[in-house]
């Protein structure tokens, strides 16, 4: 049986892509922009490192130390209203 061809990667609108980026950052310990490009590709989304870099800046992501000492991308939580 022949393998089914993979659908061509799609380009998402900025807000859709950033929503997916936020989900991926919550699910994976992302250590590099290239890793994030690869994760997006695995979801069927075409993106470049430059686009991912702009998205991360727009989203206000920060680098934090994970338990193993490696730096990963994270989105700071908004303060809860009192």
C-alpha positions as CSV (number, residue, x, y, z in Angstrom):
1,X,0.0,0.0,0.0
2,X,1.4,3.4,-1.0
3,X,1.8,6.1,1.5
4,X,-0.8,8.9,1.2
5,X,0.7,12.2,0.0
6,X,0.8,14.8,2.7
7,X,-1.3,17.9,2.0
8,X,0.7,21.0,1.1
9,X,1.4,23.3,4.0
10,X,-1.0,26.2,4.3
11,X,-0.3,29.8,5.4
12,X,-2.5,31.0,8.2
13,X,-3.6,34.6,8.9
14,X,-1.5,36.2,11.6
15,X,-4.1,35.8,14.4
16,X,-4.7,32.2,13.6
17,X,-1.0,31.4,13.4
18,X,-0.3,33.2,16.7
19,X,-3.1,31.2,18.4
20,X,-1.5,28.0,17.2
21,X,1.9,29.3,18.4
22,X,0.5,29.9,21.8
23,X,-1.0,26.4,21.9
24,X,2.4,24.9,20.8
25,X,4.3,26.8,23.4
26,X,1.9,25.5,26.1
27,X,2.3,21.9,24.9
28,X,6.0,21.8,24.1
29,X,9.3,23.0,25.6
30,X,10.3,25.1,22.6
31,X,14.0,26.1,22.8
32,X,14.4,27.7,19.4
33,X,12.6,29.5,16.7
34,X,13.6,26.8,14.2
35,X,12.0,24.2,16.5
36,X,8.8,26.3,16.4
37,X,8.9,26.4,12.6
38,X,9.2,22.6,12.6
39,X,6.3,22.2,15.0
40,X,4.1,24.5,12.8
41,X,5.1,22.4,9.8
42,X,4.1,19.3,11.6
43,X,0.7,21.0,12.1
44,X,0.6,21.6,8.3
45,X,1.3,25.3,8.6
46,X,4.0,27.0,6.4
47,X,6.1,29.6,8.2
48,X,9.6,31.0,8.3
49,X,12.0,31.8,11.1
50,X,11.5,35.6,10.4
51,X,7.7,35.3,10.7
52,X,8.0,33.2,13.9
53,X,10.4,35.8,15.3
54,X,7.9,38.6,14.7
55,X,5.0,36.5,16.1
56,X,7.0,35.8,19.3
57,X,7.8,39.5,19.7
58,X,4.2,40.6,19.0
59,X,2.9,38.0,21.6
60,X,5.3,39.3,24.3
61,X,7.0,35.9,24.8
62,X,9.9,35.6,27.1
63,X,12.7,33.1,27.6
64,X,12.5,31.2,30.9
65,X,14.7,28.5,32.4
66,X,13.1,25.1,32.4
67,X,13.8,22.5,35.2
68,X,16.7,21.1,33.2
69,X,18.3,24.6,32.9
70,X,17.5,25.0,29.3
71,X,15.9,28.3,28.1
72,X,12.4,27.9,26.6
73,X,9.8,30.3,25.2
74,X,6.9,31.2,27.4
75,X,4.0,33.6,27.3
76,X,3.7,35.5,30.6
77,X,0.3,35.2,32.3
78,X,-1.8,38.3,32.6
79,X,-2.4,39.5,36.2
80,X,-5.7,38.4,37.6
81,X,-8.1,41.2,38.4
82,X,-8.5,41.8,42.1
